[in-house]
Amino acid sequence: MKKASLNEKLEKEKEKLNRLADKALKNGIPFIQDEAFMAQNRKVDALVVKLIKEKKRHKKNR
């Protein structure tokens, strides 16, 4: 996957996470108890890890 598209995907997923966070806060639900928020958070975390690994790989190949 290209770096630009990975960054774009990360931004979209972070926006979804922020919307879920706002909704949970509005409803008084702790994040840890909001299953949708936690699932989205794991998705964002995985994309961040993938992006970091890709950056390291590019640095190593230079």
C-alpha positions in Angstrom: 0.0 0.0 0.0 1.3 3.4 -0.9 2.3 5.7 2.0 0.0 8.5 0.8 -3.0 6.2 0.7 -2.1 4.7 4.1 -2.0 8.2 5.6 -5.3 9.0 4.0 -6.9 5.8 5.4 -5.5 6.6 8.8 -7.0 10.1 8.7 -10.4 8.7 7.7 -10.3 6.2 10.5 -9.2 8.8 13.0 -12.1 11.0 12.0 -14.5 8.0 12.7 -12.8 7.5 16.0 -13.3 11.2 17.0 -17.0 11.0 16.1 -17.4 7.9 18.2 -15.5 9.6 21.1 -17.8 12.6 20.8 -20.9 10.4 20.9 -19.6 8.4 23.9 -18.8 11.6 25.8 -22.2 13.1 24.9 -23.9 9.9 26.2 -21.7 9.7 29.3 -20.2 6.4 28.3 -16.6 5.7 29.4 -14.5 4.9 26.3 -13.4 1.6 27.7 -17.1 0.5 27.9 -18.0 1.6 24.4 -17.4 -1.4 22.2 -17.7 0.6 18.9 -15.1 3.1 20.1 -12.7 0.4 21.3 -13.0 -1.5 18.0 -12.3 1.7 16.0 -9.4 2.5 18.4 -7.8 -0.9 17.7 -8.2 -0.2 13.9 -6.5 3.2 14.2 -3.7 1.6 16.4 -3.1 -1.1 13.8 -2.8 1.5 11.0 -0.4 3.6 13.1 1.8 0.5 13.6 1.7 -0.3 9.9 2.7 3.3 9.0 5.6 3.2 11.5 6.9 -0.1 10.2 6.7 1.2 6.6 8.6 4.3 7.5 11.3 2.2 9.2 11.5 0.0 6.2 12.0 3.0 3.8 14.6 4.4 6.1 16.5 1.1 6.2 16.4 0.8 2.4 18.1 4.2 1.8 
